[in-house]
Amino acid sequence: MWSAIKSVFTGEGDRRVAPRVAAVGKVTIDSTAFPLENWSTSGILITGHDGRLIKGQKFKMSVEVQDEGHLIVFNAEAVVVRTAGDKLAAQFYRIDRHKKQAIMEYFAHKTGARK
């Protein structure tokens, strides 16, 4: 696990720690909403980023994901792992444990992985 986290911060190896799922939703940062491109149990990728956050910066966000008639909503704290053009990737580092469990169950179902 530590090698995966280290590779995210150093840029070495595969940056993806967990399987990604395309998403319909939004991420709100400082009262500005950004379209959610994809997400995983470890983080998010948004579009429309305007450069206000830089690599290594920690921030708070609210995430809303629409999926199969359900709305998944949670608050999280994250760190920016990369930016490219108008895209920003961030890795979660703090999520309420009950929400984290629900997210893990969602991805186990969505990706066919075992919990």
N, C-alpha and C positions, 0 to 999 in steps of 0.2 A: 504494500500500500504506500509506504513512504517513497518508494522509487517512482510510483505514479505521480504523487504529489510533487516530488522534486522535479520530474520531467516537465510538469506544467509550468513551474516557475523558471526553470532554466532553458526551456525550449528544446530540450533534448528528447528524442524519441517521439512516440505517439502521444499527442496531447489529450486524447480522449480517454478519460478515466472510466466512463460508463456509457452504455449504448444510448444514442440520441433518438428522440422521437420528434418528428415534425409537429408543430403545434399551431393552433389558432388561439391567440390570446394577446395579452399585453403585460408589460412590466412597467411599473410606475416608480420613477426615481425622482426625488425632490419635486413632486407634483407634476412631473412631465411623463406622459405615457409613450412607450416605445413598443412597436410590434415585436412579438415573440416569434422568432424563426424556428428554433427547436430548443429542446431542453432534455435534461437527464436527471438522474438522482444526484449528480454532483454539481450541476450548474445550468446556465442558460446561455443562449445566443440571441441577441436582439439586433434589429436593424434600425436605421434612422439616428444612430448615435452622432451627436454633434461635437464630440471632442472634449466634453466637460469632464470626463473621467479618464485617467491614465493608468497604464499598466502598474499593478501593485497597489492601487488605491482601494481602500475598503469603503463600502457604502451600504446603505439600507435600501430595501426595495419591497414592493408589493407585487406579487405574481398572480395573474388570473389566466387560467387555461380552460378553454372550452373543448370538451371531448365527449362524443357520443351522448349528447344531451345533458351532460353533467358539467358543473362549474367547479373547478378546483381553485381555491383561493388560499394564499398563505403569505406571511411576511417572512423575510429572510435578510440576513446580512451576508455579504459576499465580497470577494476581492477580484478585481479586474485581472484576467490572465493574458488577454491580448485584445488589440484593436486593429482593424484593417478596413480602411475606407469608412463607411458608415456602420460597420458591424462591431459589436463588442461582445466578447465572451467573458463570463464571470463564473467563478467557482464558489458554491455555497460554503460558508464556514459556520453559520449559526441558523438553525431552524428549530422551532418548537418540536420536541420529541414526538408528540402525538401526530403532528403534521408530517414529520419525517417518516413515520411508520406508514401512514396513509399513502405517501408518495412512493415508498418502496413497494407496497402492495400493488399500486397502480402500475408501476413499471414491470413488476413480476408478471402481471396479467397481460400487459401490452406487448412485452417482448418475449413472452413465453419462458422467461427465466424462472428458476426456483428461488424462493425466498431464503 
